[in-house]
Amino acid sequence: MAPKKKNDVNVKIAARLKDERLQQGMSLDTLAKELKISLQMAYRYETGRVAFSVERLIDFAAVLRMPVSYFLED
């Protein structure tokens, strides 16, 4: 069986999420605490290993004070 291919949309969202978090000087640990998720789970989202639900994307956008559309733009 072939290895599971990461969804390109999730990878793009994850990359924007990480870029914005770093630009704001926020640690991954702080982001995880703000979202009330484990550090490991935050890492999985940020690396594109976990798919974003609409609700979770809204949560990330709120913590980073960015519009959801920022993470969805091409």
Backbone as XML, in Angstrom:
<?xml version="1.0"?>
<chain id="A" units="angstrom">
  <residue number="1" name="MET">
    <atom name="N" x="0.836" y="-1.176" z="0.000"/>
    <atom name="CA" x="0.000" y="0.000" z="0.000"/>
    <atom name="C" x="0.885" y="1.245" z="0.000"/>
  </residue>
  <residue number="2" name="ALA">
    <atom name="N" x="0.568" y="2.216" z="-0.833"/>
    <atom name="CA" x="1.355" y="3.438" z="-0.941"/>
    <atom name="C" x="1.170" y="4.306" z="0.300"/>
  </residue>
  <residue number="3" name="PRO">
    <atom name="N" x="2.206" y="5.067" z="0.681"/>
    <atom name="CA" x="2.065" y="5.947" z="1.838"/>
    <atom name="C" x="1.006" y="7.019" z="1.582"/>
  </residue>
  <residue number="4" name="LYS">
    <atom name="N" x="0.370" y="7.439" z="2.651"/>
    <atom name="CA" x="-0.684" y="8.441" z="2.548"/>
    <atom name="C" x="-0.094" y="9.778" z="2.133"/>
  </residue>
  <residue number="5" name="LYS">
    <atom name="N" x="-0.663" y="10.403" z="1.116"/>
    <atom name="CA" x="-0.201" y="11.687" z="0.628"/>
    <atom name="C" x="-0.886" y="12.804" z="1.403"/>
  </residue>
  <residue number="6" name="LYS">
    <atom name="N" x="-0.091" y="13.784" z="1.830"/>
    <atom name="CA" x="-0.657" y="14.914" z="2.554"/>
    <atom name="C" x="-1.531" y="15.736" z="1.615"/>
  </residue>
  <residue number="7" name="ASN">
    <atom name="N" x="-2.633" y="16.220" z="2.133"/>
    <atom name="CA" x="-3.535" y="17.071" z="1.380"/>
    <atom name="C" x="-2.866" y="18.428" z="1.174"/>
  </residue>
  <residue number="8" name="ASP">
    <atom name="N" x="-2.743" y="18.852" z="-0.078"/>
    <atom name="CA" x="-2.065" y="20.110" z="-0.393"/>
    <atom name="C" x="-2.683" y="21.310" z="0.322"/>
  </residue>
  <residue number="9" name="VAL">
    <atom name="N" x="-4.005" y="21.335" z="0.454"/>
    <atom name="CA" x="-4.665" y="22.458" z="1.116"/>
    <atom name="C" x="-4.247" y="22.519" z="2.580"/>
  </residue>
  <residue number="10" name="ASN">
    <atom name="N" x="-4.245" y="21.387" z="3.257"/>
    <atom name="CA" x="-3.832" y="21.374" z="4.661"/>
    <atom name="C" x="-2.375" y="21.780" z="4.821"/>
  </residue>
  <residue number="11" name="VAL">
    <atom name="N" x="-1.534" y="21.366" z="3.920"/>
    <atom name="CA" x="-0.117" y="21.733" z="3.980"/>
    <atom name="C" x="0.048" y="23.239" z="3.794"/>
  </residue>
  <residue number="12" name="LYS">
    <atom name="N" x="-0.704" y="23.829" z="2.879"/>
    <atom name="CA" x="-0.631" y="25.283" z="2.661"/>
    <atom name="C" x="-1.142" y="26.049" z="3.875"/>
  </residue>
  <residue number="13" name="ILE">
    <atom name="N" x="-2.253" y="25.595" z="4.444"/>
    <atom name="CA" x="-2.793" y="26.242" z="5.639"/>
    <atom name="C" x="-1.777" y="26.132" z="6.778"/>
  </residue>
  <residue number="14" name="ALA">
    <atom name="N" x="-1.209" y="24.952" z="6.936"/>
    <atom name="CA" x="-0.235" y="24.720" z="8.001"/>
    <atom name="C" x="0.984" y="25.631" z="7.847"/>
  </residue>
  <residue number="15" name="ALA">
    <atom name="N" x="1.472" y="25.790" z="6.630"/>
    <atom name="CA" x="2.632" y="26.647" z="6.387"/>
    <atom name="C" x="2.316" y="28.099" z="6.717"/>
  </residue>
  <residue number="16" name="ARG">
    <atom name="N" x="1.145" y="28.557" z="6.340"/>
    <atom name="CA" x="0.749" y="29.938" z="6.662"/>
    <atom name="C" x="0.593" y="30.117" z="8.165"/>
  </residue>
  <residue number="17" name="LEU">
    <atom name="N" x="0.037" y="29.116" z="8.800"/>
    <atom name="CA" x="-0.133" y="29.154" z="10.243"/>
    <atom name="C" x="1.230" y="29.300" z="10.931"/>
  </residue>
  <residue number="18" name="LYS">
    <atom name="N" x="2.173" y="28.473" z="10.543"/>
    <atom name="CA" x="3.500" y="28.531" z="11.160"/>
    <atom name="C" x="4.186" y="29.855" z="10.871"/>
  </residue>
  <residue number="19" name="ASP">
    <atom name="N" x="4.130" y="30.313" z="9.628"/>
    <atom name="CA" x="4.741" y="31.594" z="9.264"/>
    <atom name="C" x="4.178" y="32.735" z="10.104"/>
  </residue>
  <residue number="20" name="GLU">
    <atom name="N" x="2.871" y="32.772" z="10.235"/>
    <atom name="CA" x="2.238" y="33.858" z="10.991"/>
    <atom name="C" x="2.574" y="33.758" z="12.478"/>
  </residue>
  <residue number="21" name="ARG">
    <atom name="N" x="2.562" y="32.552" z="13.014"/>
    <atom name="CA" x="2.907" y="32.371" z="14.429"/>
    <atom name="C" x="4.319" y="32.868" z="14.701"/>
  </residue>
  <residue number="22" name="LEU">
    <atom name="N" x="5.260" y="32.479" z="13.838"/>
    <atom name="CA" x="6.645" y="32.908" z="14.011"/>
    <atom name="C" x="6.790" y="34.419" z="13.834"/>
  </residue>
  <residue number="23" name="GLN">
    <atom name="N" x="6.076" y="34.965" z="12.873"/>
    <atom name="CA" x="6.133" y="36.410" z="12.634"/>
    <atom name="C" x="5.645" y="37.186" z="13.859"/>
  </residue>
  <residue number="24" name="GLN">
    <atom name="N" x="4.692" y="36.621" z="14.567"/>
    <atom name="CA" x="4.168" y="37.269" z="15.773"/>
    <atom name="C" x="5.018" y="36.974" z="17.011"/>
  </residue>
  <residue number="25" name="GLY">
    <atom name="N" x="6.030" y="36.136" z="16.852"/>
    <atom name="CA" x="6.903" y="35.802" z="17.973"/>
    <atom name="C" x="6.243" y="34.904" z="19.007"/>
  </residue>
  <residue number="26" name="MET">
    <atom name="N" x="5.259" y="34.134" z="18.572"/>
    <atom name="CA" x="4.533" y="33.237" z="19.474"/>
    <atom name="C" x="5.143" y="31.840" z="19.411"/>
  </residue>
  <residue number="27" name="SER">
    <atom name="N" x="5.350" y="31.246" z="20.571"/>
    <atom name="CA" x="5.867" y="29.875" z="20.596"/>
    <atom name="C" x="4.742" y="28.898" z="20.280"/>
  </residue>
  <residue number="28" name="LEU">
    <atom name="N" x="5.130" y="27.726" z="19.858"/>
    <atom name="CA" x="4.140" y="26.687" z="19.584"/>
    <atom name="C" x="3.440" y="26.288" z="20.883"/>
  </residue>
  <residue number="29" name="ASP">
    <atom name="N" x="4.182" y="26.298" z="21.976"/>
    <atom name="CA" x="3.608" y="25.972" z="23.279"/>
    <atom name="C" x="2.520" y="26.977" z="23.665"/>
  </residue>
  <residue number="30" name="THR">
    <atom name="N" x="2.777" y="28.254" z="23.453"/>
    <atom name="CA" x="1.781" y="29.287" z="23.750"/>
    <atom name="C" x="0.545" y="29.108" z="22.882"/>
  </residue>
  <residue number="31" name="LEU">
    <atom name="N" x="0.749" y="28.845" z="21.613"/>
    <atom name="CA" x="-0.376" y="28.623" z="20.706"/>
    <atom name="C" x="-1.217" y="27.443" z="21.190"/>
  </residue>
  <residue number="32" name="ALA">
    <atom name="N" x="-0.559" y="26.363" z="21.547"/>
    <atom name="CA" x="-1.267" y="25.175" z="22.027"/>
    <atom name="C" x="-2.086" y="25.495" z="23.272"/>
  </residue>
  <residue number="33" name="LYS">
    <atom name="N" x="-1.496" y="26.227" z="24.200"/>
    <atom name="CA" x="-2.208" y="26.589" z="25.427"/>
    <atom name="C" x="-3.414" y="27.464" z="25.140"/>
  </residue>
  <residue number="34" name="GLU">
    <atom name="N" x="-3.264" y="28.421" z="24.225"/>
    <atom name="CA" x="-4.379" y="29.299" z="23.842"/>
    <atom name="C" x="-5.529" y="28.497" z="23.228"/>
  </residue>
  <residue number="35" name="LEU">
    <atom name="N" x="-5.182" y="27.472" z="22.476"/>
    <atom name="CA" x="-6.185" y="26.634" z="21.815"/>
    <atom name="C" x="-6.697" y="25.500" z="22.700"/>
  </residue>
  <residue number="36" name="LYS">
    <atom name="N" x="-6.045" y="25.336" z="23.862"/>
    <atom name="CA" x="-6.402" y="24.254" z="24.791"/>
    <atom name="C" x="-6.240" y="22.872" z="24.142"/>
  </residue>
  <residue number="37" name="ILE">
    <atom name="N" x="-5.111" y="22.733" z="23.434"/>
    <atom name="CA" x="-4.752" y="21.454" z="22.838"/>
    <atom name="C" x="-3.322" y="21.134" z="23.266"/>
  </residue>
  <residue number="38" name="SER">
    <atom name="N" x="-2.917" y="19.887" z="23.108"/>
    <atom name="CA" x="-1.555" y="19.507" z="23.480"/>
    <atom name="C" x="-0.547" y="20.104" z="22.497"/>
  </residue>
  <residue number="39" name="LEU">
    <atom name="N" x="0.669" y="20.215" z="22.980"/>
    <atom name="CA" x="1.759" y="20.688" z="22.120"/>
    <atom name="C" x="1.917" y="19.764" z="20.918"/>
  </residue>
  <residue number="40" name="GLN">
    <atom name="N" x="1.784" y="18.473" z="21.152"/>
    <atom name="CA" x="1.915" y="17.500" z="20.066"/>
    <atom name="C" x="0.834" y="17.702" z="19.004"/>
  </residue>
  <residue number="41" name="MET">
    <atom name="N" x="-0.381" y="17.978" z="19.444"/>
    <atom name="CA" x="-1.471" y="18.187" z="18.490"/>
    <atom name="C" x="-1.246" y="19.478" z="17.701"/>
  </residue>
  <residue number="42" name="ALA">
    <atom name="N" x="-0.793" y="20.524" z="18.375"/>
    <atom name="CA" x="-0.486" y="21.783" z="17.683"/>
    <atom name="C" x="0.584" y="21.543" z="16.622"/>
  </residue>
  <residue number="43" name="TYR">
    <atom name="N" x="1.592" y="20.742" z="16.963"/>
    <atom name="CA" x="2.649" y="20.404" z="16.011"/>
    <atom name="C" x="2.083" y="19.664" z="14.805"/>
  </residue>
  <residue number="44" name="ARG">
    <atom name="N" x="1.170" y="18.746" z="15.054"/>
    <atom name="CA" x="0.567" y="17.987" z="13.945"/>
    <atom name="C" x="-0.209" y="18.899" z="13.002"/>
  </residue>
  <residue number="45" name="TYR">
    <atom name="N" x="-0.943" y="19.852" z="13.569"/>
    <atom name="CA" x="-1.649" y="20.810" z="12.717"/>
    <atom name="C" x="-0.644" y="21.636" z="11.913"/>
  </residue>
  <residue number="46" name="GLU">
    <atom name="N" x="0.394" y="22.123" z="12.590"/>
    <atom name="CA" x="1.350" y="23.018" z="11.954"/>
    <atom name="C" x="2.201" y="22.340" z="10.887"/>
  </residue>
  <residue number="47" name="THR">
    <atom name="N" x="2.311" y="21.041" z="10.946"/>
    <atom name="CA" x="3.078" y="20.316" z="9.930"/>
    <atom name="C" x="2.178" y="19.714" z="8.856"/>
  </residue>
  <residue number="48" name="GLY">
    <atom name="N" x="0.876" y="19.933" z="8.966"/>
    <atom name="CA" x="-0.052" y="19.421" z="7.963"/>
    <atom name="C" x="-0.385" y="17.958" z="8.119"/>
  </residue>
  <residue number="49" name="ARG">
    <atom name="N" x="-0.029" y="17.373" z="9.251"/>
    <atom name="CA" x="-0.303" y="15.950" z="9.480"/>
    <atom name="C" x="-1.745" y="15.688" z="9.890"/>
  </residue>
  <residue number="50" name="VAL">
    <atom name="N" x="-2.419" y="16.733" z="10.343"/>
    <atom name="CA" x="-3.814" y="16.628" z="10.757"/>
    <atom name="C" x="-4.622" y="17.618" z="9.922"/>
  </residue>
  <residue number="51" name="ALA">
    <atom name="N" x="-5.749" y="17.177" z="9.411"/>
    <atom name="CA" x="-6.614" y="18.043" z="8.608"/>
    <atom name="C" x="-7.331" y="19.062" z="9.499"/>
  </residue>
  <residue number="52" name="PHE">
    <atom name="N" x="-7.483" y="20.265" z="8.994"/>
    <atom name="CA" x="-8.174" y="21.331" z="9.708"/>
    <atom name="C" x="-9.677" y="21.221" z="9.481"/>
  </residue>
  <residue number="53" name="SER">
    <atom name="N" x="-10.432" y="21.217" z="10.549"/>
    <atom name="CA" x="-11.883" y="21.393" z="10.412"/>
    <atom name="C" x="-12.120" y="22.898" z="10.321"/>
  </residue>
  <residue number="54" name="VAL">
    <atom name="N" x="-13.272" y="23.278" z="9.863"/>
    <atom name="CA" x="-13.603" y="24.699" z="9.781"/>
    <atom name="C" x="-13.533" y="25.323" z="11.175"/>
  </residue>
  <residue number="55" name="GLU">
    <atom name="N" x="-14.086" y="24.631" z="12.158"/>
    <atom name="CA" x="-14.091" y="25.148" z="13.527"/>
    <atom name="C" x="-12.678" y="25.356" z="14.057"/>
  </residue>
  <residue number="56" name="ARG">
    <atom name="N" x="-11.804" y="24.395" z="13.797"/>
    <atom name="CA" x="-10.429" y="24.505" z="14.295"/>
    <atom name="C" x="-9.682" y="25.622" z="13.571"/>
  </residue>
  <residue number="57" name="LEU">
    <atom name="N" x="-9.907" y="25.784" z="12.284"/>
    <atom name="CA" x="-9.270" y="26.868" z="11.547"/>
    <atom name="C" x="-9.716" y="28.219" z="12.099"/>
  </residue>
  <residue number="58" name="ILE">
    <atom name="N" x="-10.982" y="28.344" z="12.431"/>
    <atom name="CA" x="-11.493" y="29.581" z="13.043"/>
    <atom name="C" x="-10.790" y="29.827" z="14.378"/>
  </residue>
  <residue number="59" name="ASP">
    <atom name="N" x="-10.584" y="28.778" z="15.156"/>
    <atom name="CA" x="-9.879" y="28.905" z="16.441"/>
    <atom name="C" x="-8.449" y="29.412" z="16.242"/>
  </residue>
  <residue number="60" name="PHE">
    <atom name="N" x="-7.732" y="28.818" z="15.302"/>
    <atom name="CA" x="-6.361" y="29.253" z="15.026"/>
    <atom name="C" x="-6.344" y="30.712" z="14.578"/>
  </residue>
  <residue number="61" name="ALA">
    <atom name="N" x="-7.237" y="31.065" z="13.688"/>
    <atom name="CA" x="-7.299" y="32.442" z="13.184"/>
    <atom name="C" x="-7.577" y="33.427" z="14.320"/>
  </residue>
  <residue number="62" name="ALA">
    <atom name="N" x="-8.460" y="33.056" z="15.230"/>
    <atom name="CA" x="-8.790" y="33.946" z="16.351"/>
    <atom name="C" x="-7.591" y="34.155" z="17.266"/>
  </residue>
  <residue number="63" name="VAL">
    <atom name="N" x="-6.889" y="33.088" z="17.583"/>
    <atom name="CA" x="-5.719" y="33.201" z="18.456"/>
    <atom name="C" x="-4.645" y="34.063" z="17.809"/>
  </residue>
  <residue number="64" name="LEU">
    <atom name="N" x="-4.468" y="33.914" z="16.507"/>
    <atom name="CA" x="-3.448" y="34.693" z="15.790"/>
    <atom name="C" x="-3.963" y="36.062" z="15.334"/>
  </residue>
  <residue number="65" name="ARG">
    <atom name="N" x="-5.237" y="36.339" z="15.621"/>
    <atom name="CA" x="-5.870" y="37.618" z="15.248"/>
    <atom name="C" x="-5.739" y="37.900" z="13.750"/>
  </residue>
  <residue number="66" name="MET">
    <atom name="N" x="-6.043" y="36.879" z="12.982"/>
    <atom name="CA" x="-5.991" y="36.981" z="11.526"/>
    <atom name="C" x="-7.333" y="36.522" z="10.966"/>
  </residue>
  <residue number="67" name="PRO">
    <atom name="N" x="-7.736" y="37.060" z="9.813"/>
    <atom name="CA" x="-8.971" y="36.562" z="9.198"/>
    <atom name="C" x="-8.755" y="35.141" z="8.659"/>
  </residue>
  <residue number="68" name="VAL">
    <atom name="N" x="-9.789" y="34.352" z="8.713"/>
    <atom name="CA" x="-9.706" y="32.973" z="8.206"/>
    <atom name="C" x="-9.258" y="32.988" z="6.743"/>
  </residue>
  <residue number="69" name="SER">
    <atom name="N" x="-9.709" y="33.970" z="6.000"/>
    <atom name="CA" x="-9.373" y="34.047" z="4.575"/>
    <atom name="C" x="-7.866" y="34.102" z="4.337"/>
  </residue>
  <residue number="70" name="TYR">
    <atom name="N" x="-7.109" y="34.647" z="5.271"/>
    <atom name="CA" x="-5.656" y="34.708" z="5.137"/>
    <atom name="C" x="-5.061" y="33.305" z="4.929"/>
  </residue>
  <residue number="71" name="PHE">
    <atom name="N" x="-5.592" y="32.337" z="5.650"/>
    <atom name="CA" x="-5.067" y="30.974" z="5.584"/>
    <atom name="C" x="-5.537" y="30.222" z="4.347"/>
  </residue>
  <residue number="72" name="LEU">
    <atom name="N" x="-6.546" y="30.739" z="3.655"/>
    <atom name="CA" x="-7.121" y="30.053" z="2.502"/>
    <atom name="C" x="-6.706" y="30.659" z="1.164"/>
  </residue>
  <residue number="73" name="GLU">
    <atom name="N" x="-6.059" y="31.809" z="1.199"/>
    <atom name="CA" x="-5.663" y="32.489" z="-0.041"/>
    <atom name="C" x="-4.600" y="31.692" z="-0.784"/>
  </residue>
  <residue number="74" name="ASP">
    <atom name="N" x="-4.583" y="31.847" z="-2.108"/>
    <atom name="CA" x="-3.544" y="31.183" z="-2.922"/>
    <atom name="C" x="-2.275" y="31.974" z="-2.935"/>
  </residue>
</chain>
